[in-house]
Amino acid sequence: MSSRTKGSDGSWQTRLVDGARGRAHPGIVRIEATPEVVEHVRSRGGVLYVWTVTMEYGYHPVFVLEASTDAPGPVGDFQRLEGEGIVLLLDCGGRDLPDSVHLDMSGVLRRRIRAAWNGHSFTPGRA
């Protein structure tokens, strides 16, 4: 699978998606999504937005990922990743790309997608 990002000259550049664990090449992101997530995204237009939110946890800054099939607004520096018939738009909040993004469904009455950075629900640090 591959993704396209816009270069500084305005042209589209291709990035690989679904690389092996422990990235062999910079720019490769492994997307691990349950079949339920893929079907949920496909049934809602095929686009999933994932972005970082920074917050204080005790005295330490951490960031988490939020995910939605609805656009979070006009701001954001989203990179386009494609695969399995869906488009994942990822805003790393000024950070380098993660090795992997994990996606699964949560909730019983209100179903929503949970996203994890390299398998972690929250990660220490700021941009």
C-alpha positions as CSV (number, residue, x, y, z in Angstrom):
1,M,0.0,0.0,0.0
2,S,1.2,3.5,-0.5
3,S,0.4,7.1,0.5
4,R,0.9,10.4,-1.1
5,T,2.1,13.6,0.5
6,K,2.5,17.0,-0.9
7,G,6.1,18.1,-1.4
8,S,7.5,21.6,-0.8
9,D,7.2,22.2,-4.5
10,G,3.5,21.3,-4.5
11,S,3.9,18.0,-6.3
12,W,2.6,14.7,-4.8
13,Q,5.1,12.3,-3.4
14,T,4.4,8.6,-2.7
15,R,5.0,7.1,0.8
16,L,4.8,3.4,1.6
17,V,2.3,2.2,4.2
18,D,2.1,-1.1,6.1
19,G,5.9,-1.6,6.4
20,A,7.4,-4.3,8.7
21,R,7.7,-3.6,12.4
22,G,10.8,-1.5,13.3
23,R,10.7,0.6,10.1
24,A,13.4,-0.4,7.7
25,H,12.8,2.9,5.8
26,P,11.8,6.3,7.0
27,G,8.4,7.3,5.9
28,I,6.9,3.8,6.1
29,V,3.9,3.6,8.6
30,R,2.3,0.3,9.5
31,I,-1.5,0.7,9.8
32,E,-3.1,-2.0,12.0
33,A,-6.9,-1.8,11.8
34,T,-9.5,-4.4,12.7
35,P,-11.9,-5.5,10.0
36,E,-14.7,-3.7,12.0
37,V,-12.8,-0.4,11.7
38,V,-12.2,-0.8,7.9
39,E,-15.9,-1.6,7.4
40,H,-17.0,1.3,9.6
41,V,-14.8,3.8,7.7
42,R,-15.8,2.4,4.3
43,S,-19.5,2.7,5.2
44,R,-19.0,6.4,6.1
45,G,-17.2,7.6,3.0
46,G,-13.9,5.8,3.2
47,V,-11.9,8.6,4.9
48,L,-10.6,8.5,8.5
49,Y,-9.0,11.6,10.2
50,V,-6.5,10.9,12.9
51,W,-4.8,13.8,14.9
52,T,-2.9,14.4,18.1
53,V,-4.1,16.2,21.2
54,T,-1.6,17.3,23.8
55,M,-2.6,17.5,27.5
56,E,-1.0,17.6,30.9
57,Y,-0.9,14.3,32.8
58,G,0.2,15.2,36.3
59,Y,3.2,17.4,35.7
60,H,4.1,15.7,32.4
61,P,2.8,16.5,28.9
62,V,1.4,13.6,27.0
63,F,-0.4,13.3,23.7
64,V,-3.1,11.0,22.5
65,L,-4.7,10.3,19.1
66,E,-8.2,11.2,18.3
67,A,-10.0,9.6,15.3
68,S,-13.2,10.4,13.4
69,T,-14.7,10.0,10.0
70,D,-15.8,13.7,10.3
71,A,-13.2,16.4,9.6
72,P,-11.9,18.0,12.8
73,G,-11.9,21.4,11.2
74,P,-9.9,23.5,8.8
75,V,-6.6,23.4,10.7
76,G,-4.2,20.5,10.5
77,D,-1.3,19.3,8.5
78,F,-2.7,15.9,7.4
79,Q,-0.6,13.3,5.6
80,R,-2.5,11.0,3.3
81,L,-2.1,7.2,3.8
82,E,-4.1,4.7,1.8
83,G,-4.9,1.0,2.0
84,E,-7.6,-1.6,2.2
85,G,-10.0,0.7,0.4
86,I,-9.8,3.5,3.0
87,V,-7.9,6.8,3.3
88,L,-6.3,7.7,6.6
89,L,-5.4,11.4,7.0
90,L,-2.9,11.7,9.8
91,D,-1.8,14.9,11.6
92,C,1.3,14.1,13.7
93,G,1.2,17.5,15.4
94,G,4.7,18.4,14.3
95,R,6.2,15.0,15.3
96,D,7.9,12.5,13.1
97,L,5.7,9.8,11.7
98,P,5.0,6.9,14.1
99,D,6.2,3.4,13.3
100,S,2.6,2.2,13.5
101,V,-1.0,3.4,14.0
102,H,-3.4,0.9,15.6
103,L,-7.1,1.3,15.1
104,D,-10.0,-0.5,16.8
105,M,-13.6,0.0,17.7
106,S,-14.8,0.8,21.2
107,G,-18.2,1.5,22.9
108,V,-21.5,-0.4,22.9
109,L,-24.1,2.3,22.5
110,R,-21.9,4.9,20.9
111,R,-19.4,3.1,18.6
112,R,-16.2,5.1,17.9
113,I,-12.8,4.4,16.6
114,R,-9.8,4.4,19.0
115,A,-6.4,5.2,17.6
116,A,-3.0,4.3,19.2
117,W,0.5,5.7,18.4
118,N,2.9,2.8,18.1
119,G,0.4,0.7,20.1
120,H,0.2,3.1,23.0
121,S,-3.0,4.9,24.0
122,F,-0.9,7.9,25.2
123,T,2.7,8.9,24.7
124,P,4.9,11.3,26.7
125,G,6.1,14.5,25.1
126,R,5.1,17.6,23.2
127,A,5.7,18.7,19.6
